[in-house]
Amino acid sequence: MAVELRFKCNRAKDDYIVVDSIEHSKEVLLDIVINEAELGIYLDIPTAIKLSKKIRTEINKVKEVSNG
């Protein structure tokens, strides 16, 4: 049995994102659940890399403000 890692929303306790890979199609799946409605977004590899870089950039901005 696999363990599913859910990235919980900070503002709505039942909302979350699950990230998974789709190996046969070389995609990354973002499974987003908001108010019990589920939405799947399939990203190609270059787009997934851009998203991860953007998330890191935004995290660093938040860290700068909280350290400032």
C-alpha positions as CSV (number, residue, x, y, z in Angstrom):
1,M,0.0,0.0,0.0
2,A,1.5,3.3,-1.1
3,V,1.5,6.4,1.1
4,E,-0.1,9.5,-0.5
5,L,1.6,12.8,0.3
6,R,-0.9,15.6,0.4
7,F,0.2,19.2,0.3
8,K,-2.4,20.8,2.6
9,C,-3.8,24.3,2.0
10,N,-2.9,26.7,4.7
11,R,-6.3,28.4,4.7
12,A,-8.8,25.6,4.0
13,K,-8.2,22.4,6.0
14,D,-9.8,20.0,3.5
15,D,-8.1,21.4,0.4
16,Y,-4.9,19.8,-0.9
17,I,-2.7,19.0,-3.9
18,V,-1.2,15.6,-4.7
19,V,1.7,15.4,-7.1
20,D,2.3,12.2,-9.1
21,S,4.2,11.1,-12.2
22,I,2.7,9.5,-15.3
23,E,5.6,7.5,-16.6
24,H,4.2,6.2,-19.8
25,S,3.3,9.7,-21.0
26,K,6.2,11.5,-19.4
27,E,3.9,13.9,-17.5
28,V,3.5,15.2,-14.0
29,L,0.0,15.2,-12.6
30,L,-1.2,17.8,-10.1
31,D,-4.3,16.5,-8.5
32,I,-6.0,19.5,-6.9
33,V,-8.9,19.1,-4.5
34,I,-10.9,22.2,-3.5
35,N,-14.2,22.1,-1.6
36,E,-14.3,18.3,-2.4
37,A,-14.1,19.1,-6.2
38,E,-11.2,17.4,-7.9
39,L,-9.2,18.8,-10.8
40,G,-6.3,17.1,-12.5
41,I,-3.6,19.1,-14.3
42,Y,-1.1,17.3,-16.5
43,L,2.2,19.1,-17.0
44,D,4.9,18.2,-19.5
45,I,8.4,18.0,-18.1
46,P,9.6,21.5,-19.2
47,T,6.5,23.1,-17.7
48,A,6.8,21.1,-14.4
49,I,10.4,22.3,-14.1
50,K,9.3,25.9,-14.7
51,L,6.6,25.5,-12.1
52,S,9.1,24.1,-9.5
53,K,11.5,27.0,-10.2
54,K,8.7,29.6,-9.8
55,I,7.5,28.0,-6.5
56,R,11.1,28.2,-5.2
57,T,11.4,31.8,-6.2
58,E,8.1,32.7,-4.4
59,I,9.2,30.8,-1.3
60,N,12.5,32.8,-1.2
61,K,10.5,36.0,-1.5
62,V,8.3,35.1,1.5
63,K,11.4,34.1,3.5
64,E,13.0,37.5,2.7
65,V,9.9,39.4,3.9
66,S,9.7,37.3,7.1
67,N,13.4,37.8,7.8
68,G,13.3,41.5,6.9
